[in-house]
Amino acid sequence: MASTYAVNTGIELIADGEQSGTWGDTTNTNLQIVDRLTSGVGSIALSGTTHTLSTSDGALSEGQYKVLVFGGSPSGTNTVTVTPNDQSKQYFIVNNSGQSVIISQGSGSNVTVVDGSTDIIYCDGAGSGAAVVSLSSNLSGFLTTANNLSDLASAVTALTNLGLTATAAEINVLDGITADTAELNILDGVTSTTAELNILDGVTADTAELNILDGVTATTAELNILDGVTATAAELNILDGVTATTAELNILDGVTATTAELNILDGVTSTTAELNILDGVTATTAELNYNDITTLGTSEASKAVTADANGVVTFDNGIIEEFTAVTSSGNATTVNSRDGTVFSHTLTENTTFTFSNPAASGKSSGFALTIVQDASASGFTVTWPGAVAWPNGNTPALTGTANAVDQFVFYTTNGGTTWYGFQSGLDMS
């Protein structure tokens, strides 16, 4: 399926599986379009009396700028036509062209931006009848008559200009005068008390208020202010850092605390009972040994490995090796030694192998590799890494028939500087 384009911006919407190898170029163009849409400033040089402001699909264009600064040398009032007429747009306009600029999109209304002025406009993208609307026209009167916002002493007038009837109490909230009860009631919807006013306005607070703010050990009265319920001694202990009692722990978890639970919290060495609390099952010595490397594998229950005095490891349940099927891309195939010890690859093209992540020099890495020709009998070829050394220096040829299976073994002891390769099976299909 071919790409499509965003209706209003021209951003290319890449279809699934499209543009292999060029996806990054398209994405970079899309990101540049987004950059223009969000904060781009475009200088538009006008000439004559007309100009087309276009947005192109999948390409950078003038119509994608957020801010349009008109300049140039138009010969008279210049009509700027926004195209396509079915795209919704919003622009910030600065007109420094020396002439008035008319913004049009269709047969609907237009907006004129006189020389030396600015505007915010909206194009509705309604097709042939598209209209352009000024979003800032209703603000112009406010900006010329509501300068009193910078003068809090005249805030009533400023708020009236906004269509709001301000009260004296509301003005006090804004102008920094000490709040009265009415002001506080405006803020929280509840009739304020003297204590509440003292907390907010800096007037000398009473003892209860100070205790709330200064961290002094809370009293029952203070706690009642916070939660609305008469505080108990246990609640006070929780707040003031005194060593927790069983009652306090009960408040936290809703269950009567045991000594074992307290030990978990206070740093005392855990007992078996405490461990049981953590996992819900009575811990046995064997279970604890699972986590202790010095005793790992000494019991049947562990089902782990054992080692004799010489470090020879015995696997009680045998060995299962990792198998990985590798694929090629762009005529290249990688066998990662960390992905397993047995690999297979079905040829779908001629390919060059890379062997990666072998063990460090002095240790050994090895793997078996099965090569399968696909069913097309194309006789695909393989290029082995240059580090592979073959018996008598002869690189074995692959079987070229459909579904043919050839088997190889490789190992290295010097970190991959040399891989020793052997063909262990030919045409095993």
Kinemage of the C-alpha trace (Angstrom):
@kinemage 1
@onewidth
@group {chain A} dominant
@subgroup {mainchain}
@vectorlist {calphas} color= white
{ca met a 1} P 0.000 0.000 0.000
{ca ala a 2} L 1.400 3.407 -0.990
{ca ser a 3} L 2.027 6.233 1.452
{ca thr a 4} L -0.712 8.803 2.226
{ca tyr a 5} L -0.427 12.361 3.530
{ca ala a 6} L -1.797 14.193 6.569
{ca val a 7} L -4.739 16.368 5.473
{ca asn a 8} L -3.639 19.727 6.923
{ca thr a 9} L 0.163 19.502 6.988
{ca gly a 10} L 1.422 17.421 4.061
{ca ile a 11} L 3.253 15.043 6.424
{ca glu a 12} L 3.874 11.728 4.653
{ca leu a 13} L 2.253 8.738 6.369
{ca ile a 14} L 4.473 5.825 5.430
{ca ala a 15} L 2.558 2.629 4.728
{ca asp a 16} L 3.589 -0.660 6.356
{ca gly a 17} L 6.569 -2.175 4.575
{ca glu a 18} L 7.132 0.840 2.323
{ca gln a 19} L 10.337 2.809 1.593
{ca ser a 20} L 12.937 0.255 2.581
{ca gly a 21} L 16.269 2.063 2.700
{ca thr a 22} L 14.729 5.550 2.329
{ca trp a 23} L 12.496 5.596 5.394
{ca gly a 24} L 14.978 7.778 7.286
{ca asp a 25} L 14.955 10.484 4.573
{ca thr a 26} L 11.155 10.659 4.619
{ca thr a 27} L 11.096 10.741 8.420
{ca asn a 28} L 13.651 13.563 8.545
{ca thr a 29} L 11.509 15.569 6.091
{ca asn a 30} L 8.436 14.899 8.258
{ca leu a 31} L 10.297 16.095 11.371
{ca gln a 32} L 11.362 19.281 9.571
{ca ile a 33} L 7.722 19.856 8.623
{ca val a 34} L 6.726 19.391 12.298
{ca asp a 35} L 9.466 21.861 13.286
{ca arg a 36} L 7.960 24.447 10.945
{ca leu a 37} L 4.431 23.737 12.156
{ca thr a 38} L 5.347 24.226 15.832
{ca ser a 39} L 7.855 27.076 15.836
{ca gly a 40} L 8.976 27.863 12.280
{ca val a 41} L 9.210 31.494 11.151
{ca gly a 42} L 8.996 32.000 7.385
{ca ser a 43} L 10.052 35.207 5.652
{ca ile a 44} L 7.722 35.623 2.660
{ca ala a 45} L 8.955 38.094 -0.015
{ca leu a 46} L 5.907 39.581 -1.782
{ca ser a 47} L 5.918 41.138 -5.243
{ca gly a 48} L 3.164 42.457 -7.478
{ca thr a 49} L -0.335 42.151 -6.060
{ca thr a 50} L -0.770 38.362 -5.642
{ca his a 51} L 1.055 35.512 -3.916
{ca thr a 52} L 0.236 31.801 -3.465
{ca leu a 53} L 0.981 30.340 -0.016
{ca ser a 54} L 1.044 26.592 -0.682
{ca thr a 55} L 1.460 23.405 1.372
{ca ser a 56} L 2.919 20.480 -0.578
{ca asp a 57} L 2.500 16.807 0.349
{ca gly a 58} L 5.698 15.216 1.641
{ca ala a 59} L 7.895 18.289 1.059
{ca leu a 60} L 8.909 21.476 2.883
{ca ser a 61} L 6.803 24.448 1.748
{ca glu a 62} L 5.883 27.996 2.801
{ca gly a 63} L 2.414 27.053 3.989
{ca gln a 64} L 3.853 24.927 6.827
{ca tyr a 65} L 5.419 27.850 8.785
{ca lys a 66} L 3.795 28.784 12.104
{ca val a 67} L 4.745 32.470 11.818
{ca leu a 68} L 4.587 34.334 8.487
{ca val a 69} L 6.647 37.538 8.185
{ca phe a 70} L 5.636 39.352 4.991
{ca gly a 71} L 8.257 41.553 3.336
{ca gly a 72} L 9.458 42.205 -0.190
{ca ser a 73} L 8.259 45.003 -2.467
{ca pro a 74} L 4.625 44.484 -3.492
{ca ser a 75} L 3.290 47.030 -6.016
{ca gly a 76} L 0.036 47.474 -4.105
{ca thr a 77} L -2.342 45.661 -1.802
{ca asn a 78} L -1.245 42.028 -2.094
{ca thr a 79} L -3.707 39.113 -1.983
{ca val a 80} L -2.125 35.991 -0.485
{ca thr a 81} L -4.084 32.838 -1.392
{ca val a 82} L -3.730 29.859 0.976
{ca thr a 83} L -3.757 26.554 -0.941
{ca pro a 84} L -4.997 23.820 -0.940
{ca asn a 85} L -8.364 25.255 0.066
{ca asp a 86} L -9.360 22.104 1.977
{ca gln a 87} L -6.635 22.396 4.668
{ca ser a 88} L -7.325 23.996 8.067
{ca lys a 89} L -4.570 26.432 9.048
{ca gln a 90} L -3.652 28.796 11.861
{ca tyr a 91} L -1.006 31.479 11.302
{ca phe a 92} L 0.652 34.266 13.273
{ca ile a 93} L 1.044 37.170 10.783
{ca val a 94} L 3.615 39.994 10.825
{ca asn a 95} L 3.223 42.452 7.911
{ca asn a 96} L 6.364 44.458 7.132
{ca ser a 97} L 5.760 44.582 3.355
{ca gly a 98} L 4.867 48.267 3.044
{ca gln a 99} L 1.395 47.365 1.723
{ca ser a 100} L -1.771 45.840 3.124
{ca val a 101} L -1.973 42.062 2.804
{ca ile a 102} L -5.284 40.248 2.204
{ca ile a 103} L -5.335 36.599 3.361
{ca ser a 104} L -7.774 34.473 1.318
{ca gln a 105} L -8.492 30.746 0.957
{ca gly a 106} L -11.795 30.517 -0.904
{ca ser a 107} L -14.921 32.515 -1.695
{ca gly a 108} L -15.660 33.002 2.006
{ca ser a 109} L -14.535 35.892 4.207
{ca asn a 110} L -10.970 37.282 4.002
{ca val a 111} L -8.722 39.013 6.544
{ca thr a 112} L -6.753 42.207 5.793
{ca val a 113} L -3.546 42.805 7.739
{ca val a 114} L -2.460 46.431 7.281
{ca asp a 115} L 1.203 47.319 6.892
{ca gly a 116} L 3.143 47.422 10.160
{ca ser a 117} L 0.610 45.347 12.096
{ca thr a 118} L 0.222 41.774 13.310
{ca asp a 119} L -2.658 39.311 13.452
{ca ile a 120} L -3.603 35.739 14.316
{ca ile a 121} L -5.755 34.115 11.627
{ca tyr a 122} L -7.638 30.858 11.082
{ca cys a 123} L -8.337 29.268 7.676
{ca asp a 124} L -11.284 26.873 7.937
{ca gly a 125} L -10.314 24.676 4.930
{ca ala a 126} L -13.928 24.429 3.698
{ca gly a 127} L -12.954 23.970 0.040
{ca ser a 128} L -14.046 26.427 -2.646
{ca gly a 129} L -16.084 28.371 -0.082
{ca ala a 130} L -13.274 28.453 2.505
{ca ala a 131} L -13.154 31.464 4.832
{ca val a 132} L -10.374 33.208 6.765
{ca val a 133} L -11.128 34.587 10.251
{ca ser a 134} L -9.090 36.902 12.480
{ca leu a 135} L -8.693 35.402 15.956
{ca ser a 136} L -7.210 38.563 17.440
{ca ser a 137} L -9.802 41.092 16.265
{ca asn a 138} L -11.807 40.745 19.476
{ca leu a 139} L -8.660 41.289 21.536
{ca ser a 140} L -7.686 44.599 19.945
{ca gly a 141} L -10.200 46.645 21.909
{ca phe a 142} L -9.229 44.903 25.126
{ca leu a 143} L -5.521 45.566 24.546
{ca thr a 144} L -6.126 49.302 24.063
{ca thr a 145} L -8.550 49.787 26.964
{ca ala a 146} L -7.494 47.195 29.545
{ca asn a 147} L -3.973 48.371 30.277
{ca asn a 148} L -5.131 48.787 33.837
{ca leu a 149} L -4.197 45.123 34.405
{ca ser a 150} L -0.658 46.396 35.072
{ca asp a 151} L -2.049 48.727 37.716
{ca leu a 152} L -3.552 46.697 40.549
{ca ala a 153} L -4.912 49.865 42.093
{ca ser a 154} L -7.314 50.014 39.110
{ca ala a 155} L -8.037 46.323 38.996
{ca val a 156} L -11.799 46.858 39.187
{ca thr a 157} L -11.715 48.689 35.851
{ca ala a 158} L -9.491 46.001 34.317
{ca leu a 159} L -11.802 43.219 35.417
{ca thr a 160} L -14.828 45.163 34.143
{ca asn a 161} L -13.134 45.357 30.728
{ca leu a 162} L -12.925 41.577 30.841
{ca gly a 163} L -16.673 41.431 31.426
{ca leu a 164} L -16.330 40.540 35.126
{ca thr a 165} L -17.740 42.501 38.044
{ca ala a 166} L -15.042 42.564 40.720
{ca thr a 167} L -15.814 42.886 44.423
{ca ala a 168} L -13.570 44.597 46.938
{ca ala a 169} L -12.818 41.224 48.516
{ca glu a 170} L -11.676 39.805 45.166
{ca ile a 171} L -9.460 42.824 44.558
{ca asn a 172} L -7.786 42.300 47.936
{ca val a 173} L -6.903 38.765 46.958
{ca leu a 174} L -5.100 40.152 43.901
{ca asp a 175} L -3.425 43.275 45.297
{ca gly a 176} L -1.553 41.859 48.302
{ca ile a 177} L -3.594 43.562 51.002
{ca thr a 178} L -3.998 41.385 54.115
{ca ala a 179} L -6.739 38.874 53.397
{ca asp a 180} L -9.966 39.120 55.254
{ca thr a 181} L -12.523 36.400 55.911
{ca ala a 182} L -14.411 37.182 52.730
{ca glu a 183} L -11.322 36.674 50.622
{ca leu a 184} L -10.566 33.321 52.184
{ca asn a 185} L -14.153 32.241 51.678
{ca ile a 186} L -13.749 33.003 47.974
{ca leu a 187} L -10.744 30.690 47.823
{ca asp a 188} L -11.975 27.593 49.658
{ca gly a 189} L -15.753 27.942 49.714
{ca val a 190} L -15.861 27.521 53.503
{ca thr a 191} L -16.241 30.288 56.086
{ca ser a 192} L -12.751 30.935 57.471
{ca thr a 193} L -11.899 30.919 61.139
{ca thr a 194} L -9.492 33.263 62.878
{ca ala a 195} L -6.988 30.416 63.145
{ca glu a 196} L -7.083 29.911 59.390
{ca leu a 197} L -6.503 33.616 58.773
{ca asn a 198} L -3.520 33.655 61.125
{ca ile a 199} L -1.885 30.769 59.292
{ca leu a 200} L -2.133 32.591 55.953
{ca asp a 201} L -1.578 36.261 56.761
{ca gly a 202} L 1.472 36.156 59.063
{ca val a 203} L -0.294 37.447 62.152
{ca thr a 204} L 1.105 35.881 65.309
{ca ala a 205} L -0.195 32.338 65.410
{ca asp a 206} L -1.366 30.519 68.474
{ca thr a 207} L 0.440 27.463 69.848
{ca ala a 208} L -1.635 24.968 67.896
{ca glu a 209} L -0.891 26.720 64.607
{ca leu a 210} L 2.833 26.960 65.311
{ca asn a 211} L 3.093 23.281 66.189
{ca ile a 212} L 1.586 22.330 62.860
{ca leu a 213} L 4.152 24.418 60.962
{ca asp a 214} L 7.376 24.177 62.999
{ca gly a 215} L 7.774 20.392 63.489
{ca val a 216} L 7.417 20.454 67.279
{ca thr a 217} L 6.026 17.171 68.655
{ca ala a 218} L 2.372 17.118 67.754
{ca thr a 219} L -0.315 17.242 70.376
{ca thr a 220} L -3.688 15.550 70.270
{ca ala a 221} L -5.229 18.860 69.271
{ca glu a 222} L -2.851 19.225 66.336
{ca leu a 223} L -3.575 15.758 65.056
{ca asn a 224} L -7.276 16.450 65.322
{ca ile a 225} L -6.781 19.479 63.081
{ca leu a 226} L -5.126 17.256 60.461
{ca asp a 227} L -7.445 14.277 60.307
{ca gly a 228} L -10.615 15.389 62.080
{ca val a 229} L -10.471 12.425 64.463
{ca thr a 230} L -9.252 12.506 68.083
{ca ala a 231} L -5.644 11.282 68.010
{ca thr a 232} L -4.408 8.458 70.183
{ca ala a 233} L -0.979 8.071 71.796
{ca ala a 234} L -0.134 5.485 69.133
{ca glu a 235} L -0.827 8.007 66.357
{ca leu a 236} L 1.432 10.564 68.034
{ca asn a 237} L 4.269 8.041 68.238
{ca ile a 238} L 4.047 7.417 64.525
{ca leu a 239} L 4.585 11.138 63.875
{ca asp a 240} L 7.246 11.968 66.460
{ca gly a 241} L 9.807 9.208 65.744
{ca val a 242} L 9.432 7.365 69.051
{ca thr a 243} L 10.136 3.607 68.718
{ca ala a 244} L 7.045 1.960 67.306
{ca thr a 245} L 4.878 -0.163 69.532
{ca thr a 246} L 2.742 -3.120 68.561
{ca ala a 247} L -0.268 -0.827 68.519
{ca glu a 248} L 1.419 1.489 66.017
{ca leu a 249} L 2.238 -1.395 63.696
{ca asn a 250} L -1.353 -2.525 63.892
{ca ile a 251} L -2.407 0.889 62.637
{ca leu a 252} L -0.151 0.474 59.588
{ca asp a 253} L -1.132 -2.998 58.418
{ca gly a 254} L -4.476 -3.615 60.114
{ca val a 255} L -3.258 -6.909 61.613
{ca thr a 256} L -1.961 -7.478 65.139
{ca ala a 257} L 1.839 -7.375 64.820
{ca thr a 258} L 3.990 -10.196 66.140
{ca thr a 259} L 7.507 -9.963 67.544
{ca ala a 260} L 8.774 -11.378 64.256
{ca glu a 261} L 7.136 -8.527 62.344
{ca leu a 262} L 8.698 -5.970 64.657
{ca asn a 263} L 12.126 -7.520 64.104
{ca ile a 264} L 11.761 -7.068 60.373
{ca leu a 265} L 11.153 -3.352 60.868
{ca asp a 266} L 13.684 -2.580 63.601
{ca gly a 267} L 16.820 -4.212 62.117
{ca val a 268} L 17.129 -7.093 64.577
{ca thr a 269} L 18.537 -10.288 62.988
{ca ser a 270} L 15.746 -12.117 61.189
{ca thr a 271} L 14.546 -15.449 62.468
{ca thr a 272} L 13.079 -18.361 60.542
{ca ala a 273} L 9.666 -17.077 61.537
{ca glu a 274} L 10.402 -13.736 59.906
{ca leu a 275} L 11.481 -15.438 56.699
{ca asn a 276} L 8.229 -17.370 56.730
{ca ile a 277} L 6.366 -14.067 56.852
{ca leu a 278} L 8.100 -12.969 53.656
{ca asp a 279} L 7.383 -16.015 51.503
{ca gly a 280} L 4.290 -17.428 53.201
{ca val a 281} L 5.896 -20.910 53.499
{ca thr a 282} L 7.864 -22.347 56.412
{ca ala a 283} L 11.496 -22.179 55.280
{ca thr a 284} L 13.665 -25.287 55.529
{ca thr a 285} L 17.451 -25.468 55.758
{ca ala a 286} L 17.512 -26.795 52.202
{ca glu a 287} L 15.579 -23.760 50.998
{ca leu a 288} L 18.008 -21.411 52.684
{ca asn a 289} L 20.907 -23.355 51.119
{ca tyr a 290} L 19.563 -22.565 47.665
{ca asn a 291} L 20.595 -18.963 48.292
{ca asp a 292} L 23.968 -19.817 49.856
{ca ile a 293} L 26.669 -20.538 47.234
{ca thr a 294} L 28.842 -22.399 49.739
{ca thr a 295} L 26.235 -25.156 50.043
{ca leu a 296} L 24.674 -24.955 46.555
{ca gly a 297} L 24.045 -28.365 45.050
{ca thr a 298} L 24.749 -30.457 48.125
{ca ser a 299} L 21.205 -31.764 48.382
{ca glu a 300} L 19.030 -33.799 46.040
{ca ala a 301} L 16.283 -31.206 46.334
{ca ser a 302} L 18.448 -28.522 44.754
{ca lys a 303} L 18.658 -30.332 41.408
{ca ala a 304} L 21.819 -28.327 40.724
{ca val a 305} L 25.391 -29.216 39.695
{ca thr a 306} L 28.153 -30.710 41.830
{ca ala a 307} L 31.916 -30.484 41.500
{ca asp a 308} L 34.715 -32.719 42.803
{ca ala a 309} L 37.975 -31.595 44.403
{ca asn a 310} L 39.492 -31.001 40.945
{ca gly a 311} L 36.680 -28.736 39.813
{ca val a 312} L 35.147 -31.330 37.475
{ca val a 313} L 31.435 -30.560 37.185
{ca thr a 314} L 28.752 -33.235 37.107
{ca phe a 315} L 25.324 -32.434 35.657
{ca asp a 316} L 22.697 -34.568 37.396
{ca asn a 317} L 20.100 -34.174 34.665
{ca gly a 318} L 22.208 -33.996 31.497
{ca ile a 319} L 22.924 -31.024 29.240
{ca ile a 320} L 20.528 -29.201 26.915
{ca glu a 321} L 22.213 -26.889 24.416
{ca glu a 322} L 20.700 -23.778 22.861
{ca phe a 323} L 19.630 -23.994 19.176
{ca thr a 324} L 19.260 -20.855 17.032
{ca ala a 325} L 18.092 -20.488 13.429
{ca val a 326} L 19.876 -17.507 11.843
{ca thr a 327} L 18.682 -15.593 8.771
{ca ser a 328} L 20.368 -13.366 6.225
{ca ser a 329} L 19.662 -9.764 5.320
{ca gly a 330} L 21.355 -7.845 2.559
{ca asn a 331} L 23.480 -10.911 1.685
{ca ala a 332} L 24.907 -11.035 5.221
{ca thr a 333} L 24.423 -13.556 8.055
{ca thr a 334} L 25.785 -13.351 11.626
{ca val a 335} L 26.345 -16.298 13.965
{ca asn a 336} L 26.586 -14.943 17.531
{ca ser a 337} L 28.458 -17.409 19.770
{ca arg a 338} L 26.450 -16.168 22.750
{ca asp a 339} L 23.150 -17.280 21.171
{ca gly a 340} L 23.849 -21.025 21.412
{ca thr a 341} L 26.052 -23.888 20.282
{ca val a 342} L 23.901 -25.301 17.475
{ca phe a 343} L 22.807 -23.116 14.536
{ca ser a 344} L 21.032 -23.586 11.222
{ca his a 345} L 20.619 -21.363 8.174
{ca thr a 346} L 18.349 -21.890 5.168
{ca leu a 347} L 19.783 -20.118 2.128
{ca thr a 348} L 17.470 -17.659 0.387
{ca glu a 349} L 20.289 -15.676 -1.259
{ca asn a 350} L 24.063 -15.693 -1.592
{ca thr a 351} L 25.406 -14.676 1.783
{ca thr a 352} L 28.603 -13.770 3.663
{ca phe a 353} L 28.946 -15.152 7.200
{ca thr a 354} L 30.281 -13.305 10.268
{ca phe a 355} L 31.148 -15.180 13.494
{ca ser a 356} L 30.756 -12.814 16.492
{ca asn a 357} L 31.344 -12.760 20.277
{ca pro a 358} L 33.721 -15.722 20.720
{ca ala a 359} L 35.226 -16.460 24.146
{ca ala a 360} L 38.423 -14.599 25.062
{ca ser a 361} L 41.765 -16.006 23.964
{ca gly a 362} L 42.731 -19.001 26.100
{ca lys a 363} L 39.137 -20.210 26.271
{ca ser a 364} L 37.193 -22.131 23.658
{ca ser a 365} L 34.077 -21.284 21.646
{ca gly a 366} L 32.548 -23.742 19.214
{ca phe a 367} L 29.335 -24.476 17.391
{ca ala a 368} L 27.713 -26.717 14.802
{ca leu a 369} L 26.123 -25.106 11.734
{ca thr a 370} L 23.635 -26.709 9.338
{ca ile a 371} L 23.331 -25.123 5.855
{ca val a 372} L 20.129 -25.906 3.911
{ca gln a 373} L 19.515 -24.968 0.269
{ca asp a 374} L 16.006 -23.631 -0.254
{ca ala a 375} L 13.435 -25.473 -2.374
{ca ser a 376} L 14.141 -23.412 -5.479
{ca ala a 377} L 17.374 -25.289 -6.256
{ca ser a 378} L 19.044 -21.940 -6.906
{ca gly a 379} L 22.413 -23.211 -5.740
{ca phe a 380} L 23.075 -20.245 -3.456
{ca thr a 381} L 26.687 -19.790 -2.344
{ca val a 382} L 28.321 -18.988 1.012
{ca thr a 383} L 31.364 -16.806 1.723
{ca trp a 384} L 33.008 -17.836 5.005
{ca pro a 385} L 34.884 -15.431 7.339
{ca gly a 386} L 38.555 -14.933 6.359
{ca ala a 387} L 39.583 -16.216 9.804
{ca val a 388} L 38.320 -19.751 9.029
{ca ala a 389} L 41.083 -22.330 8.422
{ca trp a 390} L 40.018 -25.473 6.498
{ca pro a 391} L 41.780 -28.865 6.303
{ca asn a 392} L 44.572 -28.704 3.659
{ca gly a 393} L 43.471 -25.124 2.973
{ca asn a 394} L 40.555 -26.363 0.827
{ca thr a 395} L 37.241 -24.566 1.288
{ca pro a 396} L 34.462 -27.161 0.838
{ca ala a 397} L 31.756 -26.568 -1.760
{ca leu a 398} L 28.072 -26.616 -0.849
{ca thr a 399} L 25.599 -29.078 -2.331
{ca gly a 400} L 23.595 -27.059 -4.871
{ca thr a 401} L 20.422 -29.137 -5.166
{ca ala a 402} L 17.045 -28.181 -3.749
{ca asn a 403} L 16.671 -28.778 0.015
{ca ala a 404} L 20.243 -30.141 0.242
{ca val a 405} L 21.661 -30.229 3.786
{ca asp a 406} L 25.379 -29.737 4.566
{ca gln a 407} L 26.787 -29.878 8.107
{ca phe a 408} L 29.792 -27.900 9.452
{ca val a 409} L 31.639 -27.579 12.788
{ca phe a 410} L 33.737 -24.559 13.891
{ca tyr a 411} L 35.778 -23.749 16.990
{ca thr a 412} L 38.333 -21.148 18.153
{ca thr a 413} L 40.715 -20.909 21.103
{ca asn a 414} L 42.247 -17.498 20.411
{ca gly a 415} L 39.271 -15.180 20.593
{ca gly a 416} L 38.266 -15.628 16.951
{ca thr a 417} L 41.632 -14.778 15.380
{ca thr a 418} L 41.468 -18.257 13.860
{ca trp a 419} L 38.356 -20.414 13.468
{ca tyr a 420} L 38.998 -24.072 12.615
{ca gly a 421} L 36.318 -25.308 10.214
{ca phe a 422} L 35.304 -28.851 9.263
{ca gln a 423} L 32.636 -30.198 6.941
{ca ser a 424} L 31.106 -32.950 9.039
{ca gly a 425} L 28.382 -33.955 6.613
{ca leu a 426} L 27.678 -33.489 2.864
{ca asp a 427} L 24.322 -33.677 1.064
{ca met a 428} L 22.509 -35.113 4.074
{ca ser a 429} L 19.064 -34.445 2.629
